[in-house]
Amino acid sequence: MSELITSELVDLDLSAETKDAAARSLAERMVAHGRVTDLEGFLADVAAREAQMPTGLDGGIGIPHCRSTHVTEPTLAFGRSASGIDFGAPDGPADLIFLIAAPAGGDADHLSILSTLARSLMDESFTGALRSATEPERTAALIRGDEPAEEPSAQAPVPAQTPETDARAETDARTEKDARPETAPEAEGAPGPDASPGPTAAPTEATAPAAATEAPSEAPSEAPPAAASAAAPFRIVAITSCPTGIAHTYMAAESLEKAGQAAGVEVFVETQGSAGFKRLDPQLVTDADGVIFAHDVEVREKERFAGKPTVDVGVKAGINRPAELIAEVRQKAERGEVSGTARAAAPMDKDAEAGDGFATRLRKWLMTGVSYMVPFVAAGGLLIALAFAIGGYTINKAPSVAEHFVWTDVTSWAALLFQIGSVAFGFLVPVLAGFIAYGMADRPGLVPGFVGGAIALTINAGFLGGLIAGLIAGAVVMTIQRVAIPPVLRGIMPVVVIPLISSAIVGFLMFLVVGKPIAALQKGLTDWLSGLTGANAIILGALLGLMMCFDLGGPLNKVAYAFAVGGLANPNEGSLKVMAAVMAAGMVPPLAMALATTVRGRLFTKAERENGKAAWVLGASFITEGAIPFAAADPLRVIPSAMAGGAVTGALSMAFGCTLRAPHGGIFVVPLIGQPFLYLLAIAAGTGVSAALVILLKGLRRTPHTRAADSPADGEAEVTVAA
């Protein structure tokens, strides 16, 4: 395992003026050192992480970081800027910049080392030593922990390259900095920073989540007698987490623990980082007087902390104002404020931001159902399509293969494919409903969701009925989960009570209340599709094309796709035209980007040109997501261009009267398409429109400097575009 940082990865005179330029300068050192394989791809990952939340910290520190498939091994590059670079910190520019690169599948040992560095950044002696260092070798040694930040008598904590020291530096190295007045608010009944060492000695036994979980019961027993006097120290359990789980997670933990020591409070932190997490001992949680959540991703197993005074903030608040958070949770405890009954976060809520509104969460719930439904669509739909190709469109009239099957008869094999596909296709609506409810209420939502979806099929409510059934099931289960239940009954709630009550309620509503109106609406929609002709069909095709290309595989794309697939359950001429228009439009964005990179490669970066080669295959296979790398790098020019081409293709497909019985497959199911040559012409037309637009828009915004850089000899030239 190579060293995390070497002198070649240190720049003590970083001349960059912006955070992007700083990241590029440090990343180039990683590339030269063989730690990063694709500069542009890695920088795109860094930029994507930066877009989630600024990585500047108080104290003049910038920590751009990401996990990326372009990183060969965990690596850290360090730069020191004389003028400072704005990384979005509240107190101004950063002069110490750490670029942290972790592989997509980074091992726990290396991530532990990175987390130790993050903790050390909270120590002024460590950052002071970095600011005064004059040699790259000395600087790299400081960061690795090979040399102390101060003279041995100072005992400053430094990173060490062993997982065991991930939790913290030695406790005696911290005590000299624990009594800072500005971080030690006096609270009623709590000893101040000038009190005897008792209050600060107890927390040192619990400074690491690992230590807390491995031997939590030892902390109270080892506390000095002063801590065990009339009033025990106030005890807080905390969770820290950030989207990447490398830096902010551990810095917040360190900051909270130091503030707790200064205030005479025991703080036990569970860091839910990239290397996983070790749960706090249940007894610690039970005995805790308050809870602090400092997080930017959903707290895992949040229900453990129900019924306690809770402060819930972003991870940066845990870094920048830990003393305020500790004082706030103590005040809540004094007032008797506790959190409500918690439930486990639903799967699609686990990455929710704290401020997500109902519309955002609704979209995620619906996407859960659609994402689980798509494999059934692909398997069942393609089997049915192959059956039609082999045995003709009358194969649906064949008798059951369980009763009549001739091994040497092609028609029997076609019937077998059709009947297997029909069974798989029959799960579409129940799976959609079941997993919408699962996205809302986790596993307790599955039973009423599947029951509601099956009822939707029984009453011919179709795709719309399944969608409504899933939402109803999820809402019913969420309501039941909020009811206060006696402890003796909690064990049987998820396996008996919730499935029983929720299924009965959902069944009643679907059969007798909302089911019939939805079935009538579904029939009306089916009849409308069947009668679509002329201008109406063309307008619908253009609208579906716009939806397919707007977010390139996102929610709007999936809504259009699910609408088309829903029509295949009871196919007619109109629904088959819709399916054809949707698939044709969805193929356009990646094909257009592939064509544009081929025709005018100098307008694109090297990474985009490589992505363009793969986009040919992705587009031909109806994988719209193949255009995402291009849209992420230049959304204002790529997305409108893709939408224009998709609208043209969808409209032309409808105008040509093309039909499609397969829900997926791209050009590989052309034999199953009605009017195949006109269908391919519609795709080619939309691809040409999108490619021409993106070339035009990118060409108009190129700078003179870029034109000079583009030469036949420089295949690596990068195009600079305005944001």
N, C-alpha and C positions, 0 to 999 in steps of 0.2 A: 504494500500500500504506500503510495507516494506521500510526501509531506503535503499538508494542506496548503501551505504557502512557502514560497522560496523567495530569495532576493530578486529573481527575475520578475516576480509578480508584484513588486513594490515600486511605486513612483512617488518620490518625495517632492517632486516639482510638477505636479499635475497642472497643466496649463489650460485645461478645458474650461469653458465659461458656462456651459449648460449641463444639466444632468444627463441628457442624451449623449452629448459629446464625452462626458466623463465615463459613462458606461461603455461607450465604444472604445475609448482609449484603453481602459482596463481590460475589456474583453479581448482586444487585439493581443494583449500580452498572454492571455489564456490560450488563444489560438496558436500563437507562436510557441507556447510551451506544451502544445499537444493536449490541453485539457478540454478544449471546445472544438468541435468538428465543423460547425457551420456558423460563421459569425453572424450573418443576417438572421438566421433562424433563432439563434440564441438571443440576440438583441430584441427580436419581436416578442419572445417570451418574457424578457425583462420589462419591456414596455407594457405588456399586458398586465403583469403584476403591479407595476407602478400605477396603472390606470385604476386598479381596485382601491388603492389607498396610498397616499404619499409615504415615502419611506424615510423622510427626514425626522430626526429626533432632537429634542432639546439638548443643548450642550455642544452644538456644532458637529453633529454626526449624521452622515447619510449612509443608509445600508440598502442600496438596491439589491434585490435578490430574487431568485426564482428556481424552480425545478424545471429541468428541460431535458428532452431526449437528445439534445446536441451536446450534452456534457458527458465526458467520459468517466470522470471521477470527481468527488467533492473537491472544490477548489475555492480559494479566497484570494482576491487581488486587492491591494491597498493603495490608495492615492491620497496625497496631502496637497491641498490647494491653498495658495497664499491669499488669494482674493475671496475665496468662498464660493460655493455653488448652491443654488436654491434647490433643495429637495422637499420643500413644503413644510419645514418645521416651523412651529409658531414663533420661535425666538430668532429666526433669521437663517442665513446661509450656513452650510456645513463646510468645514475645512478638513475633516477626516472622513474619507469615503471608502467604504468596504463593499466590494462587489462579491456577493456570495453566490456560487453556482453549485447546485446539487443535481445529480442525475435524477431522471424520472423515477428510477427505482433505487434511490440512494439507501445505503445500508445504515443501520441504526448507530453503529459505532462512529462513523464520520459525522452523522447528524448530531450526535451527542457532543462532539468536539465543537461543531458550529454553535450549538446552543450555549456551551460554556463561554465561547467568545462573546456571545450576545450578553451574557450576564456580566462579563468583565467590563463591557463598555459602560456599565453603570458606576464603575469605580473611577474616581477622578485621578488617582495616582497612575492608573493604567493609561488613560487617555492623555494625561500630562506627559508621560514618558514617550508616547507616540509623537506628540507635538515637538518634543525636544530632540528626538533621534536625528542623527546626521548621516547614518549609513543604512542602506537597504538591508544588509545582512543583520545588523542589530535590530532593525524594525521587524523583520520576519521572525527573528528569534523571540522577540517580545510577544508577538501575536501567537506564535506556536507554544509559548510557555517555556522555552528553553532558557530564558534569562528573566530574572525578576524585574518588575517595573520600577522598584525602588531598591534602596539598600536593604540588606536582609533584615535590619531592625524594623523597617517600616512594615514588613509583612503584607504587601499588597497582593490581592488575589490575581492570579494569572491563569490563562487556560492551560489545561493539561490534556494530553492526548490519550486519555483512557476513558472509557464509558463510565466507569465508576465515579469519576470526578465531574460528570455532567451535572450532577445535582447542585453542587456548590463548591466554592473554595473552602479552605479550612475556616472554622468559625472564629478562631482567635485572630484571624487576619482582618476581621470586619469590625471588631468592637470599638476601635479607635474612631470610626466614622459614624457611629450609631446615634450620637447625641447632638444632632444639628437642630437648633431651635425651630427653624422654619418648617421642619417636617415632623414636629412632635407636638401636635395640638393636645392640650390638656383635656381629659375627659373625666367626668365625675367618677370617682372611685378608682381611677387608674393611676399608677405611679408615674411620675415624670421622668425625664431622661437623666436627671441628676440623682435619682434614687439609687438604692443599693443594686448590685449587679443581678440580683435575683430575677427581676422581670425580663431582662434581656438574655439571661442564660437559658431559660426554658425554651424559647423559640429556636435556639440554635440546634436543638435536637430534631427539629422538623423543618429545616430549611429546604429540603428537597422532597419532591413527591415520592421519589424512590424510597428515601429513608422513612418517610411518613407511612408508606404502605407496608414496608418490610417490618418495621418495629414500632408501630405507633404507640403501643402501650408503654414503651420505655420512657417516652418523653415526660409524662407527669411524674414518674417515679424518680427521675434524675433531677427534677427541678430542686433548687436549693430551698431550704426551709422558709426563707422570706417569701417565696412565691406561693407557699402553701399555707399562708396565714389566714386571717379572717376571710378575705375575698380572693378567690382564684383569679388568675389573669383572664381577661376577656379573650375568647378563642374564636378565630375566623377561619373558615375554609374558603378557598378561592379557586376559580378555574380561569386559566388564561389560554387564549388561542387566537391565531390569525390565519388568513387564507393559505399562506405557504407553510406556516408552522416551523419556521427556521429561526427567525430573529425576534420579532416582536413578542412572540409567545413567551420566550424565556426572559427577555428584558423586563416585561411586565411582572413576571414572577419574582425576579430579583428585586425590583423596585418596591413591590408590595411587602416583601419580607423585611427589607431594610426599614421601611416606614413602620412596620409592625414592631420591630425591635426598638426603634426610637420612641414609640408610644407606649411601650410596655404591654404589647398585645401579642398573643401567640397567633401566627399566621401559617397555615398549612396550604400549600399550593399544589394543585394538579395541573400539569402542563399538557394540554392536548395538542401535541405538535406532530411534525411529519413522521417522527420515529414511533408513532403510536402514543399510548398513554397508560400509566399505571394508576388504577383507581385508588383514591383515598380510602383508607380503612373505614369500613362502615361505622365503626364505633366513634371515630373522629368526627364523622359527619353527624352522627346522632348527638354527640356532646357539644357540637359547635354552637356558639351564641349568635353567629351571623354568617352570611354568605356574600361573597363578591364574585360577580361574573364580569371579567374583562375580556371581551371576545368580539371577533368580527365574523366568525362562523358559528353555526348553532352549537350550543353546548351538548355534548353527548351524554346521554343518561341523566338528563336534567331533573328527572322526577325524584332522584335521590335527595334533592335539597328542598323538597316541598315543605311548607309550613314554618320556614325560618325567615327572620329579617334578611332581606336581599337587596343588594345594589347591583344593577345591571347596566353596564357601560361598554363602550368600545375599548379595544385593547390599548389604544394610545392613552386613554385616560388612566389606565393602570400604570403606564410608564411615567406620565407627566405629573399626575396629581394623586399619588397613592395615599398620602396622609388625609386628604379630603375624603376619599372613599372610605377609609377606615373610620374617620369621625362620623361620616354619614350613616354607616351601618350600625355604629354604636348608638347613635341617636334614634334610629328606627327600633333598635332593641329596647331602649328605654321607654319608647312610646308604645311598645307592644305591637308594632306593625310587622306582619308576616306575609309571605307570598301565598297565593292560592294553591289549591291542589294542582300539582303538576302532572302532566302525562308525557309519555315518550314522544319525542318529535317525530312527526310523520316523515317517511323517506324523502319526499320532495321538499320538506321544510328544513332539512338538515343543513342546507347551504343558504338558507334565507338570511337576508340582511335584517337587522333589527327594525328598520323602518318600512319593510315591505307592506304594502297595502293589500286590500282584499283582491283587487284586480290582478295583482302580480301573483298572489298565492293561488287564485283560481286558475290562472294560466298554467301554473306548475302542476296543479292537480290534474287538469285535463291532459297535459303532456305526459303525465305518468301513465294514464290509461292508454293513450295512443302509442306510447313507446313499447308497452307490453303487448299491444295488439298487433303491431307491425310484423313480428315473426310469424304469427298465425296467418296474416295476410299473405306473406311471401310464400310460405309453405303450401297453404291450401290453395291460394290463387294460381300459383304456377303449376301445381299438380292438375288442377282443373283445366288450365290452358293447354297443357301437354295432352291431356285426354281428348280435348277437342281437336287438337292438331292430328292426333293419331286416328281417332275413331269418328271424327266429324261431329257436327253440332247436335246430332240426335242421340249421342252417347248418354245423355241424361235420362233417356227412356229405358236404358238397359236394366235387366233384372239384377237383383242383388248377387254379387259375386260369391257370397257365402252359400248360396243355393245353386248357382249355375256358373261354372268357370271352366273354360277349355284352355288347357295349357298351350296348345299350338295355335290358338286363335288370337289374332292381333286385337280384335274387337274386345275380347275378354280382358286383355291387359289394359286397354284404354278405359274400360269400365272400372277396372280396379283402381287406376289412377284417379278417375273422376270421383269415385265413392270415398276414397281416402281423403282427397282434397275437400270434398263436401263436408266430411266430418270435421276436418280442421277448420274450415270456413265457418262451420256452425258455432265455433267458440268465439267468434269475433265480438259479438255484442256482450255476452257474459264476461269475457276477459276485459273488455273496455270498461264496463261498469264496475267490475270487481276491483280493478287496479286504480280507477279513479278514487274509489272509497279507500283503498289501501294508501294512496298518496295523501289522503286527508287524515286518516285515523290509524294508520299502521295496520298490523295484522288483524285486529278485531273488525276492521272494515271489510275484510275479504268475503266472509260468509254472506252478509246482507247484500253486498255488492253483486256477487255472482247470482244470488237468488233474484235480485231485482232485474239483472240483465237477462236471465232466463225467462222471467215473466214478460219482459219487453218483447222477446221473440214469440212467446205464446200468443200475445194479443196483437202481433204484427205492428208493434211500435218501432221496430227496426233500430237503426243507428241512433236516432234522436232519443228514442226511449231508453236505450242503454246509457246514453250520456246523462239523462235526467235521473235515471235509477242510481247511477254511481254517486252523483252529487247528493241525492236524498239519503242514501245509505251512509255516506261519510258524515253528513250532518247529524243523522240520528245517533250514530255511535259517539261522535264528539260530544253530543248533549248528554248521553248516558254517562260518559266518562267524567263529566263535571259534577255529577251527583255525589254527595258525601256518602260513603259506604262504610258500614261498621267493619273493623279490621277482620273479624271472623269470616266475613263473606268475600274478602278481596281475592282469595285464592281461586274461587270458582267463577269470578266475574268474566275473565277473558275466554274461558272454555265452555261455560254454560249460560250464564245470565245474559251477557251482551249478545252472543249469537241468537239466543232465543228471542229476546225482546226486539232487537233490531230487525231480525228477519220478519217477525210478525208485523211490525209497523211498516216496513218497506213493502211487504206483500200486500197489505191492506191499501196503501196509497197507490201502488201501481195497478192493482186490479180494479179498484173501485173509484179512485179519485182522479189521478192525473194520467193514467194509462190510455184511456179511450180518447181524450183530446189529442194526446201525442200521436196515437195511431192514425187519427184523422188527418193530422198535419203531415205525417209521413206519407200517407196515401196521396194527399194533395201535391206534395213535392214530387213524388214519383210520377204522377200524371202530368205535372208541369214539364218535367224533364222529357217525358215521352213525346210531348207535343212541341218541343222546341224546334223551330225552323227559322231560316232567314236571319234577319238582323238580330233577333233576340238570342239565338244560339251564338252568333259571332261576338256579341257583347259579353255573354257569359264566358266564352272561351278566353277573351282578353282579360276579364277580371280574374279568372282562375290563374292565368299566366302571370299576372302581376303578383298574386298572392304566393305562388310557388317560388318566385324569384326575389321577393322582398327581403326575407331573412334567411334564405339558403339553408333550409332544413330546420329552421326554428319553428315557433308556435304557429305563425300564420301559414307557413308552408305545410305543416302537419294538419292544420284545419282543412285546407283545400284537399290534401291527399285523403284524409279520413272521409271527407264528403264524397269523394269519387269512389273510394273503396266501399262505402256503405251502399252505394247503388248497385254494386256487383252481387250483393246478397240476393236481390230479385232483379236480375238484369232485364233491361229493355233497350230499345234503340237509343233513347236519350241518355241513359246512364252509361252506356258503352261509349258514346261520344264524349261524355264528360271525362271518363277514365283516360281516353286517348289524349285529350287536350291537356290534362294534368301531367301525364307522364312526358309528353313531348316538351311542354314548357319547362319541366324540371330538368331536362337534359341540357337545356340551352346554356346556363351560366358557366359550368365547367368547360363545355365545348368552346364557348366564345373566348374564355380566358386562354385556353390552349391554342386557339387559332391566333389570337392577338400576340402571344409570346412567340409564335412561329413567324408571323409576318413582320413584326416590329420588336424584336427581342431587346433592342437597346433601350426601349422605354421601361424595361423591367429589370429588377435586380437579378443577380445570379440565382438566388434561392427561388425567386418567382419563375424564372425560366425552367428550373428543374421541376418545380411544381406543375408547370404547364405540360410537361411530358406526361406526368401521371394523370393530369386532368382529361386527356383524350380518353383514356380507359374509363375513368370515373364517370365522365359525361355519357359515354356510350352505354354505360351500365345503369343509367338513371340514378346516380348518386350525386345529388345537387350539392352536397357538402364539399365536393371537390373544389368549389370556387371560394370557400371560406378564407383560405390564406390570402387571396388577392383582395377580398373585401375588407379583411381586418387591417391590411396595410394601407388601403386607399378607399375607404367606404364611400366618400362623396362622389367618386367617379365610377367605381365599379358597380355599386348597387343600382343606381339609376340606369346604367347601360344594360345590366342584366334584366331589369324589369321591362325595359323597352323591348328587348328581344323576346322575352317570355310572353309578353302581351301579343306580339306579332304572331308567334308560333301558335299560341292557344286559339287566337281568332282564325288563323288559316286552317288549323286542324278541324275546327267546327265548320267553317265554310266548305271545306272539302268533304265533309261528312265521314271522316275517319272514325273507326270504332276500334275498341280494344277490350278483350275479355281477360287479359292477364293484368294483375295489379302491379307487376314489377317486371324487370328484365331488360329494359332499354331496347337497343337494336337487336338483341338476341331473341326477341319474341316477335320480330317483324312478320313472320309467316302467320301470326295470329291476329294481325291488324287488318281491318277493312280499309281498302284504298292505300296499300303500303307505299307506293311510289309517291303519291301526293303527301302522305304522312312524312316521309323522309324529306320531301321538298319543304314542308312547313318548318321542320327542325333546321334545315340548312338556311332558310331565310332568316329565322330568328337568330341563329348563331352569327350569321353575317352582320345583321343589324347591331347586335351587342358588341361584337369585336370591333366594328368600324367606330362605334361611339366611344368605346373605351380608349382606342388608339387616338381618336381625335381629341378627347378631353385631356388625356395625358400629354399629348404632343403640344397642346396650347399652353400648358403650365410648366413646361421645361425651361430651365434657366439657361442663359448663355454659357455659364460655366459648365453645365452638364453637356451642352452640345459640343463644346470643345473637348470634353473628356471622352465623348463617344467617338471612337475610331475603330476601323477594322482590326487594328492590332490589339485593342483593349477590350477583350470580351468580358472583362470583369467590371467594366465601368458601371457605377451605380447612378441611377437617375434621381435627381433631387426634385421633389415636388412640394408645392405649397400645401400647408395643412388645410 
